[in-house]
């Protein structure tokens, strides 16, 4: 099978230029929200004492956040053709990232943090003198849940573009 060339990036005006159309597109806006909520999730977990399954939740959140940052940066600069093999399949790459990694790992991390928040709900009582992690776990769970929905929306956006035989992310 013939390999199709990557979709064109923004016109070259210099060494690097921002792909402003991407930043204003639904996918660009969703990526910014994913980055903000993902950072809120893992900073909240990392800033507090955590143990057990929260290690996996933190690992999953940081992994997905870093991959999202890479996708966002390459898309914003219009440099996805620099990525071997994936650059020619950029829409499919974004689709798989959003639905498999984003939704899957954030749903798991949200479930873990929600479970841990439920297990710590007793410390919310007045007069409890120990450090209470309920608020941190609940906050992380809420941020992770919203982030999972943002990944679902961006994945469905990419799937819709793919079903319409469009090859570009915008």
TILO-782829 format. One record per residue: residue in one letter; residue number from 1; z negated, x negated, y of N, C-alpha, C in turn. Coordinates in Angstrom, 2 decimals. Example, Ala and Ser with C-alpha at 12.3 -4.5 7.8 and 13.67 -1.06 7.14 Angstrom:
residues 2
- code, pos, n.Z, n.X, n.Y, ca.Z, ca.X, ca.Y, c.Z, c.X, c.Y
- A, 1, -7.80, -13.19, -5.69, -7.80, -12.30, -4.50, -7.80, -13.20, -3.30
- S, 2, -7.08, -12.85, -2.25, -7.14, -13.67, -1.06, -7.87, -12.90, 0.03
//
This chain:
residues 170
- code, pos, n.Z, n.X, n.Y, ca.Z, ca.X, ca.Y, c.Z, c.X, c.Y
- X, 1, 0.00, -0.82, -1.19, 0.00, 0.00, 0.00, 0.00, -0.86, 1.25
- X, 2, 0.75, -0.42, 2.22, 0.86, -1.17, 3.48, -0.43, -1.00, 4.28
- X, 3, -0.87, -2.10, 4.88, -2.08, -2.08, 5.71, -1.66, -1.70, 7.12
- X, 4, -2.28, -0.66, 7.64, -1.97, -0.21, 8.99, -2.68, -1.10, 10.00
- X, 5, -2.03, -1.37, 11.12, -2.70, -2.17, 12.15, -3.87, -1.38, 12.73
- X, 6, -4.87, -2.09, 13.29, -6.02, -1.39, 13.87, -5.58, -0.54, 15.06
- X, 7, -6.32, 0.52, 15.35, -6.00, 1.32, 16.53, -6.13, 0.46, 17.78
- X, 8, -5.32, 0.73, 18.76, -5.35, -0.12, 19.96, -6.65, 0.02, 20.72
- X, 9, -7.10, -1.09, 21.26, -8.28, -1.10, 22.11, -7.87, -0.81, 23.54
- X, 10, -8.77, -0.95, 24.47, -8.41, -0.73, 25.87, -7.47, -1.83, 26.33
- X, 11, -6.68, -1.57, 27.35, -5.78, -2.60, 27.84, -6.55, -3.82, 28.34
- X, 12, -6.04, -4.99, 28.01, -6.72, -6.23, 28.39, -6.51, -6.49, 29.88
- X, 13, -7.61, -6.56, 30.64, -7.54, -6.86, 32.06, -8.12, -8.23, 32.35
- X, 14, -8.76, -8.78, 31.39, -9.40, -10.07, 31.57, -9.93, -10.51, 30.22
- X, 15, -10.90, -11.37, 30.25, -11.45, -11.83, 28.98, -12.20, -10.72, 28.27
- X, 16, -13.01, -9.97, 28.97, -13.72, -8.84, 28.40, -13.74, -7.70, 29.41
- X, 17, -13.51, -6.50, 28.92, -13.58, -5.34, 29.79, -14.22, -4.19, 29.02
- X, 18, -14.89, -3.34, 29.74, -15.55, -2.21, 29.11, -14.55, -1.10, 28.84
- X, 19, -14.67, -0.49, 27.71, -13.86, 0.65, 27.32, -14.58, 1.90, 27.83
- X, 20, -14.38, 2.22, 29.11, -15.13, 3.29, 29.76, -14.85, 4.65, 29.14
- X, 21, -13.66, 4.85, 28.62, -13.36, 6.13, 27.97, -14.27, 6.34, 26.76
- X, 22, -14.60, 5.27, 26.06, -15.52, 5.38, 24.92, -16.92, 5.76, 25.40
- X, 23, -17.35, 5.18, 26.48, -18.68, 5.45, 27.01, -18.84, 6.90, 27.42
- X, 24, -17.75, 7.53, 27.88, -17.80, 8.93, 28.29, -17.47, 9.89, 27.15
- X, 25, -17.07, 9.37, 26.02, -16.70, 10.23, 24.89, -17.95, 10.76, 24.19
- X, 26, -17.80, 11.83, 23.39, -18.96, 12.34, 22.65, -19.60, 11.28, 21.75
- X, 27, -18.79, 10.45, 21.12, -19.34, 9.42, 20.24, -20.12, 8.37, 21.03
- X, 28, -19.64, 8.00, 22.20, -20.36, 7.03, 23.03, -21.70, 7.55, 23.49
- X, 29, -21.74, 8.82, 23.90, -23.00, 9.43, 24.35, -23.97, 9.56, 23.17
- X, 30, -23.46, 9.97, 22.01, -24.31, 10.07, 20.82, -24.86, 8.71, 20.42
- X, 31, -24.03, 7.65, 20.51, -24.50, 6.30, 20.18, -25.64, 5.87, 21.10
- X, 32, -25.52, 6.17, 22.38, -26.61, 5.81, 23.30, -27.90, 6.53, 22.92
- X, 33, -27.80, 7.80, 22.59, -28.98, 8.54, 22.15, -29.56, 7.98, 20.87
- X, 34, -28.70, 7.59, 19.93, -29.15, 7.00, 18.68, -29.88, 5.70, 18.92
- X, 35, -29.36, 4.89, 19.83, -30.01, 3.61, 20.13, -31.38, 3.82, 20.79
- X, 36, -31.47, 4.76, 21.71, -32.74, 5.01, 22.39, -33.78, 5.55, 21.41
- X, 37, -33.41, 6.59, 20.63, -34.36, 7.18, 19.70, -34.70, 6.23, 18.55
- X, 38, -33.72, 5.45, 18.10, -34.00, 4.48, 17.04, -34.97, 3.41, 17.51
- X, 39, -34.78, 2.95, 18.74, -35.71, 1.95, 19.29, -37.10, 2.56, 19.46
- X, 40, -37.18, 3.81, 19.90, -38.47, 4.47, 20.04, -39.16, 4.59, 18.68
- X, 41, -38.39, 4.89, 17.64, -38.95, 5.00, 16.29, -39.57, 3.68, 15.84
- X, 42, -38.75, 2.63, 15.84, -39.28, 1.40, 15.25, -40.28, 0.69, 16.14
- X, 43, -40.20, 0.86, 17.45, -41.22, 0.27, 18.33, -42.55, 0.99, 18.13
- X, 44, -42.50, 2.32, 17.97, -43.72, 3.08, 17.74, -44.39, 2.65, 16.44
- X, 45, -43.61, 2.50, 15.39, -44.19, 2.09, 14.10, -44.69, 0.65, 14.18
- X, 46, -43.88, -0.24, 14.74, -44.24, -1.66, 14.77, -45.44, -1.95, 15.68
- X, 47, -45.65, -1.12, 16.68, -46.74, -1.36, 17.62, -48.10, -0.96, 17.06
- X, 48, -48.11, -0.25, 15.95, -49.36, 0.20, 15.36, -49.53, -0.39, 13.96
- X, 49, -50.74, -0.32, 13.50, -51.02, -0.80, 12.14, -50.31, 0.12, 11.15
- X, 50, -49.58, -0.47, 10.25, -48.88, 0.32, 9.24, -49.01, -0.36, 7.90
- X, 51, -48.87, 0.44, 6.84, -49.01, -0.10, 5.49, -48.16, 0.73, 4.55
- X, 52, -47.99, 0.24, 3.35, -47.31, 0.98, 2.30, -45.86, 1.28, 2.61
- X, 53, -45.50, 2.54, 2.45, -44.11, 2.97, 2.60, -43.61, 2.85, 4.04
- X, 54, -44.51, 2.71, 4.99, -44.09, 2.54, 6.37, -43.31, 1.24, 6.55
- X, 55, -43.51, 0.28, 5.68, -42.71, -0.96, 5.72, -41.24, -0.63, 5.49
- X, 56, -40.97, 0.24, 4.49, -39.58, 0.63, 4.24, -39.02, 1.42, 5.41
- X, 57, -39.82, 2.33, 5.98, -39.35, 3.12, 7.12, -38.99, 2.21, 8.30
- X, 58, -39.81, 1.21, 8.54, -39.53, 0.27, 9.62, -38.28, -0.55, 9.32
- X, 59, -38.14, -1.03, 8.08, -36.95, -1.78, 7.69, -35.70, -0.93, 7.86
- X, 60, -35.74, 0.32, 7.40, -34.57, 1.20, 7.49, -34.20, 1.46, 8.94
- X, 61, -35.19, 1.72, 9.78, -34.92, 2.01, 11.19, -34.32, 0.81, 11.90
- X, 62, -34.86, -0.37, 11.65, -34.35, -1.58, 12.32, -32.95, -1.91, 11.81
- X, 63, -32.71, -1.78, 10.52, -31.38, -2.05, 9.96, -30.33, -1.13, 10.57
- X, 64, -30.59, 0.16, 10.57, -29.63, 1.12, 11.12, -29.47, 0.89, 12.62
- X, 65, -30.55, 0.60, 13.32, -30.48, 0.37, 14.76, -29.60, -0.85, 15.08
- X, 66, -29.77, -1.94, 14.33, -28.96, -3.13, 14.57, -27.49, -2.89, 14.27
- X, 67, -27.20, -2.19, 13.18, -25.81, -1.86, 12.86, -25.20, -0.93, 13.91
- X, 68, -25.99, 0.01, 14.40, -25.51, 0.91, 15.46, -25.25, 0.13, 16.74
- X, 69, -26.11, -0.80, 17.05, -25.91, -1.64, 18.23, -24.61, -2.45, 18.11
- X, 70, -24.34, -2.97, 16.93, -23.10, -3.71, 16.71, -21.88, -2.81, 16.85
- X, 71, -21.93, -1.62, 16.25, -20.81, -0.67, 16.38, -20.60, -0.27, 17.83
- X, 72, -21.69, 0.00, 18.53, -21.60, 0.39, 19.93, -21.00, -0.73, 20.78
- X, 73, -21.50, -1.95, 20.57, -20.99, -3.08, 21.35, -19.51, -3.35, 21.11
- X, 74, -19.10, -3.35, 19.85, -17.69, -3.58, 19.54, -16.81, -2.46, 20.07
- X, 75, -17.28, -1.24, 19.98, -16.50, -0.10, 20.48, -16.44, -0.10, 21.99
- X, 76, -17.55, -0.43, 22.64, -17.59, -0.45, 24.10, -16.67, -1.53, 24.66
- X, 77, -16.59, -2.65, 23.97, -15.71, -3.73, 24.42, -14.29, -3.59, 23.88
- X, 78, -14.07, -2.64, 22.97, -12.75, -2.44, 22.38, -12.34, -3.60, 21.50
- X, 79, -13.29, -4.23, 20.84, -13.02, -5.42, 20.03, -13.20, -5.18, 18.54
- X, 80, -13.03, -3.95, 18.07, -13.22, -3.69, 16.65, -12.17, -4.36, 15.78
- X, 81, -11.04, -4.74, 16.36, -10.03, -5.44, 15.56, -10.49, -6.83, 15.13
- X, 82, -11.56, -7.33, 15.72, -12.10, -8.63, 15.34, -12.87, -8.59, 14.02
- X, 83, -13.21, -7.40, 13.56, -13.98, -7.26, 12.33, -13.00, -7.22, 11.16
- X, 84, -13.05, -8.22, 10.28, -12.10, -8.24, 9.16, -12.22, -6.99, 8.29
- X, 85, -11.13, -6.47, 7.85, -10.95, -5.33, 6.96, -11.46, -4.03, 7.57
- X, 86, -12.61, -4.03, 8.22, -13.15, -2.80, 8.79, -12.50, -2.42, 10.10
- X, 87, -11.97, -3.39, 10.83, -11.36, -3.12, 12.13, -10.17, -2.19, 12.04
- X, 88, -9.40, -2.29, 10.97, -8.25, -1.41, 10.80, -8.67, -0.02, 10.33
- X, 89, -9.90, 0.12, 9.93, -10.45, 1.40, 9.48, -11.69, 1.77, 10.30
- X, 90, -11.60, 1.62, 11.61, -12.77, 1.75, 12.47, -13.36, 3.17, 12.46
- X, 91, -12.52, 4.18, 12.46, -13.02, 5.55, 12.42, -13.74, 5.81, 11.10
- X, 92, -13.18, 5.35, 10.00, -13.83, 5.51, 8.70, -15.13, 4.70, 8.64
- X, 93, -15.14, 3.52, 9.22, -16.35, 2.70, 9.27, -17.47, 3.44, 10.01
- X, 94, -17.14, 4.02, 11.15, -18.13, 4.78, 11.91, -18.61, 6.00, 11.14
- X, 95, -17.69, 6.66, 10.45, -18.03, 7.84, 9.66, -19.01, 7.50, 8.53
- X, 96, -18.72, 6.46, 7.78, -19.59, 6.05, 6.68, -20.95, 5.58, 7.21
- X, 97, -20.93, 4.82, 8.29, -22.18, 4.36, 8.89, -23.06, 5.53, 9.29
- X, 98, -22.47, 6.51, 9.95, -23.26, 7.63, 10.46, -23.81, 8.51, 9.34
- X, 99, -22.96, 8.89, 8.39, -23.39, 9.83, 7.37, -24.21, 9.17, 6.26
- X, 100, -23.79, 8.01, 5.80, -24.50, 7.37, 4.68, -25.75, 6.64, 5.16
- X, 101, -25.57, 5.75, 6.11, -26.70, 4.94, 6.56, -27.58, 5.68, 7.57
- X, 102, -26.95, 6.19, 8.63, -27.73, 6.82, 9.69, -28.53, 8.02, 9.20
- X, 103, -27.83, 9.01, 8.65, -28.51, 10.22, 8.20, -29.41, 9.91, 7.01
- X, 104, -28.89, 9.18, 6.04, -29.65, 8.91, 4.82, -30.93, 8.13, 5.07
- X, 105, -30.82, 7.02, 5.75, -32.01, 6.18, 5.96, -32.98, 6.78, 6.97
- X, 106, -32.45, 7.41, 8.02, -33.38, 8.03, 8.98, -34.06, 9.26, 8.40
- X, 107, -33.38, 10.00, 7.53, -34.04, 11.14, 6.88, -35.17, 10.64, 5.98
- X, 108, -34.92, 9.56, 5.25, -35.96, 8.99, 4.39, -37.13, 8.46, 5.23
- X, 109, -36.81, 7.74, 6.30, -37.87, 7.19, 7.16, -38.66, 8.30, 7.84
- X, 110, -37.98, 9.37, 8.24, -38.66, 10.50, 8.86, -39.59, 11.18, 7.87
- X, 111, -39.12, 11.34, 6.63, -39.97, 11.93, 5.60, -41.21, 11.10, 5.34
- X, 112, -41.03, 9.79, 5.27, -42.17, 8.90, 5.04, -43.18, 9.00, 6.18
- X, 113, -42.69, 8.95, 7.40, -43.62, 8.98, 8.54, -44.25, 10.36, 8.70
- X, 114, -43.52, 11.42, 8.37, -44.10, 12.76, 8.40, -45.20, 12.91, 7.36
- X, 115, -44.96, 12.37, 6.17, -45.97, 12.40, 5.11, -47.21, 11.62, 5.54
- X, 116, -46.99, 10.44, 6.13, -48.13, 9.63, 6.57, -48.88, 10.32, 7.71
- X, 117, -48.16, 11.02, 8.59, -48.83, 11.76, 9.67, -49.69, 12.87, 9.08
- X, 118, -49.16, 13.55, 8.08, -49.94, 14.61, 7.42, -51.20, 14.08, 6.76
- X, 119, -51.09, 12.89, 6.19, -52.25, 12.28, 5.53, -53.31, 11.82, 6.55
- X, 120, -52.90, 11.60, 7.80, -53.83, 11.14, 8.84, -54.25, 12.26, 9.79
- X, 121, -53.89, 13.51, 9.47, -54.16, 14.60, 10.41, -55.66, 14.86, 10.61
- X, 122, -56.48, 14.43, 9.69, -57.93, 14.63, 9.82, -58.51, 13.85, 10.99
- X, 123, -57.90, 12.76, 11.35, -58.48, 11.91, 12.39, -58.24, 12.47, 13.79
- X, 124, -57.58, 13.58, 13.87, -57.33, 14.23, 15.16, -58.52, 15.08, 15.61
- X, 125, -59.53, 15.17, 14.77, -60.69, 16.00, 15.07, -61.55, 15.37, 16.16
- X, 126, -62.20, 16.19, 16.98, -63.10, 15.64, 18.00, -64.28, 14.92, 17.34
- X, 127, -64.64, 13.83, 17.91, -65.77, 13.07, 17.40, -65.41, 12.03, 16.36
- X, 128, -64.12, 11.94, 15.97, -63.71, 10.92, 14.99, -63.66, 9.59, 15.70
- X, 129, -64.38, 8.60, 15.20, -64.57, 7.36, 15.95, -63.60, 6.23, 15.58
- X, 130, -62.88, 6.34, 14.49, -61.98, 5.27, 14.06, -60.62, 5.39, 14.77
- X, 131, -59.84, 4.32, 14.70, -58.50, 4.35, 15.27, -57.66, 5.40, 14.53
- X, 132, -56.99, 6.25, 15.28, -56.22, 7.34, 14.69, -54.73, 7.04, 14.81
- X, 133, -54.05, 6.97, 13.68, -52.62, 6.70, 13.66, -51.79, 7.98, 13.60
- X, 134, -52.43, 9.13, 13.64, -51.72, 10.40, 13.53, -50.65, 10.54, 14.61
- X, 135, -51.01, 10.28, 15.85, -50.07, 10.42, 16.96, -48.88, 9.49, 16.84
- X, 136, -49.12, 8.26, 16.43, -48.03, 7.29, 16.29, -47.09, 7.70, 15.16
- X, 137, -47.66, 8.09, 14.03, -46.83, 8.50, 12.90, -46.05, 9.77, 13.21
- X, 138, -46.69, 10.72, 13.89, -46.02, 11.96, 14.25, -44.90, 11.69, 15.26
- X, 139, -45.15, 10.84, 16.24, -44.13, 10.48, 17.23, -42.93, 9.81, 16.56
- X, 140, -43.20, 8.88, 15.67, -42.12, 8.21, 14.96, -41.34, 9.21, 14.11
- X, 141, -42.02, 10.13, 13.49, -41.36, 11.14, 12.66, -40.44, 12.03, 13.50
- X, 142, -40.89, 12.43, 14.66, -40.08, 13.27, 15.55, -38.86, 12.50, 16.05
- X, 143, -39.06, 11.26, 16.49, -37.92, 10.43, 16.95, -36.92, 10.21, 15.82
- X, 144, -37.42, 9.95, 14.61, -36.54, 9.73, 13.47, -35.76, 10.98, 13.10
- X, 145, -36.40, 12.14, 13.17, -35.72, 13.39, 12.87, -34.60, 13.69, 13.86
- X, 146, -34.89, 13.50, 15.13, -33.85, 13.73, 16.15, -32.73, 12.72, 15.99
- X, 147, -33.07, 11.47, 15.71, -32.04, 10.44, 15.50, -31.16, 10.80, 14.29
- X, 148, -31.77, 11.30, 13.22, -30.99, 11.70, 12.04, -30.00, 12.81, 12.41
- X, 149, -30.42, 13.75, 13.23, -29.49, 14.80, 13.66, -28.38, 14.25, 14.54
- X, 150, -28.69, 13.28, 15.40, -27.64, 12.66, 16.22, -26.63, 11.93, 15.34
- X, 151, -27.11, 11.26, 14.29, -26.19, 10.61, 13.35, -25.35, 11.64, 12.61
- X, 152, -25.94, 12.77, 12.27, -25.19, 13.84, 11.62, -24.09, 14.36, 12.54
- X, 153, -24.41, 14.59, 13.80, -23.42, 15.07, 14.76, -22.30, 14.07, 14.96
- X, 154, -22.64, 12.79, 15.10, -21.59, 11.79, 15.30, -20.76, 11.62, 14.02
- X, 155, -21.37, 11.73, 12.86, -20.62, 11.67, 11.62, -19.66, 12.85, 11.48
- X, 156, -20.12, 14.03, 11.86, -19.24, 15.20, 11.82, -18.11, 15.09, 12.84
- X, 157, -18.40, 14.50, 13.99, -17.36, 14.25, 14.99, -16.28, 13.31, 14.43
- X, 158, -16.72, 12.23, 13.78, -15.76, 11.30, 13.19, -14.99, 11.96, 12.04
- X, 159, -15.67, 12.78, 11.25, -15.01, 13.49, 10.15, -13.97, 14.46, 10.69
- X, 160, -14.28, 15.15, 11.76, -13.33, 16.07, 12.38, -12.10, 15.32, 12.86
- X, 161, -12.28, 14.18, 13.49, -11.15, 13.38, 13.96, -10.32, 12.88, 12.78
- X, 162, -11.00, 12.50, 11.72, -10.31, 12.01, 10.52, -9.50, 13.14, 9.87
- X, 163, -10.06, 14.34, 9.82, -9.35, 15.48, 9.22, -8.15, 15.90, 10.05
- X, 164, -8.16, 15.59, 11.32, -7.03, 15.89, 12.20, -6.03, 14.75, 12.23
- X, 165, -6.15, 13.80, 11.32, -5.26, 12.65, 11.21, -5.26, 11.77, 12.46
- X, 166, -6.37, 11.70, 13.15, -6.50, 10.80, 14.28, -7.16, 9.52, 13.76
- X, 167, -6.72, 8.39, 14.26, -7.23, 7.12, 13.75, -8.19, 6.44, 14.71
- X, 168, -8.26, 6.93, 15.93, -9.11, 6.28, 16.94, -10.43, 7.04, 17.07
- X, 169, -11.45, 6.37, 17.60, -12.78, 6.97, 17.71, -12.93, 7.85, 18.95
- X, 170, -11.94, 7.85, 19.81, -12.04, 8.65, 21.05, -11.09, 9.83, 20.97
//
